[in-house]
């Protein structure tokens, strides 16, 4: 009905730039979007029901998804003061290492290994301008 009213007003010569015409255009819903939304809502309900039904299973229904883990890791990486701390946070997530339980000597050994063998901890050589060619 809204779309028909808008078309009738267009046929009578009302400009598309008119405030009321813009309001009618915004108020109209395309048929494709309407049915896509209905279908999407149905699929979401079905997925929630499946997840609820299988929440007790050992392999499904995990409340913490891998995407949540990645987002939490990014939030922790934002709090890092330097690249070494960021690497330690990354490795703790990747290898499931609890650095708080580590002996200080073990932690120092681990950070020394990172400094020697990781490209992320090596300082950048030069001033970034490159060499002049002759």
C-alpha positions in Angstrom: 0.0 0.0 0.0 2.8 2.4 0.9 4.6 1.7 -2.4 1.4 2.1 -4.4 0.8 5.5 -2.7 4.3 6.6 -3.5 3.9 5.5 -7.2 0.6 7.4 -7.5 2.2 10.6 -6.1 5.1 10.2 -8.6 2.6 9.9 -11.4 1.0 13.2 -10.3 4.4 14.9 -10.6 5.5 15.0 -6.9 9.3 15.2 -6.8 11.3 12.3 -5.3 13.2 14.9 -3.3 10.0 15.8 -1.4 10.1 15.1 2.3 7.0 13.0 2.3 8.1 11.0 -0.8 11.4 10.2 1.0 9.4 9.1 4.0 7.3 6.8 1.9 10.3 5.3 0.1 12.0 4.6 3.5 8.8 3.1 4.9 8.4 0.6 2.0 9.9 -2.9 2.4 11.0 -4.9 -0.6 9.5 -8.3 -0.9 12.9 -10.0 -1.1 14.1 -8.4 2.1 10.8 -9.3 3.9 11.0 -13.0 3.0 14.8 -13.1 3.6 14.2 -11.7 7.1 11.5 -14.2 7.8 13.6 -17.1 6.7 16.6 -15.7 8.6 14.5 -15.5 11.8 13.3 -19.1 11.3 16.8 -20.4 10.8 18.1 -18.6 13.9 15.2 -20.1 16.0 16.0 -23.6 14.6 19.8 -23.2 15.3 19.0 -22.1 18.9 16.8 -25.0 19.4 19.4 -27.4 18.1 22.1 -25.9 20.3 19.8 -26.1 23.3 19.0 -29.7 22.6 22.6 -30.7 22.3 24.1 -28.5 25.0 24.7 -31.6 27.2 26.6 -33.4 24.4 30.4 -33.7 24.9 31.3 -32.4 21.4 28.6 -29.8 20.7 26.8 -27.0 22.4 29.9 -25.2 23.7 28.9 -21.8 25.0 32.3 -20.3 24.2 32.8 -20.3 20.5 36.2 -20.1 18.7 35.3 -16.6 17.5 34.8 -15.6 21.1 38.2 -16.9 21.9 39.8 -14.9 19.1 38.0 -11.7 20.1 39.1 -12.1 23.7 42.7 -12.7 22.5 42.6 -9.5 20.4 41.3 -7.6 23.5 44.2 -8.9 25.5 46.7 -8.0 22.8 45.4 -4.4 22.8 46.5 -4.1 26.5 50.1 -5.2 25.8 52.7 -2.5 26.4 55.3 -3.8 24.0 55.8 -6.5 21.3 57.4 -8.9 23.8 54.3 -8.8 26.0 52.0 -9.2 23.0 54.0 -12.2 21.9 53.8 -13.8 25.3 50.0 -13.3 25.4 49.8 -14.8 21.9 51.9 -17.8 22.8 50.0 -18.3 26.0 46.8 -18.6 24.0 48.3 -20.6 21.2 50.1 -23.2 23.4 47.8 -22.9 26.4 50.7 -21.9 28.7 49.9 -20.3 32.0 52.9 -17.9 32.5 51.7 -17.0 36.0 52.5 -20.5 37.2 56.0 -20.5 35.5 59.1 -20.2 37.5 60.9 -16.9 37.0 63.9 -18.7 35.5 61.7 -20.6 33.1 60.0 -17.4 32.0 63.3 -15.6 31.4 64.5 -18.6 29.4 61.3 -18.5 27.3 61.7 -14.8 26.6 65.4 -15.2 25.8 64.4 -17.8 23.2 61.8 -15.4 21.7 64.3 -12.6 21.5 66.9 -14.8 19.7 64.7 -16.7 17.3 61.6 -14.6 16.7 61.5 -12.0 13.9 58.9 -9.9 15.8 61.3 -9.1 18.6 64.3 -8.1 16.4 64.9 -4.4 16.0 64.5 -2.9 12.5 67.9 -2.0 11.1 68.6 1.4 9.6 66.4 4.4 9.4 63.8 2.9 7.0 64.9 5.0 4.0 66.9 2.2 2.3 70.3 2.5 0.5 70.9 4.9 -2.2 71.7 3.4 -5.6 74.6 4.8 -7.6 
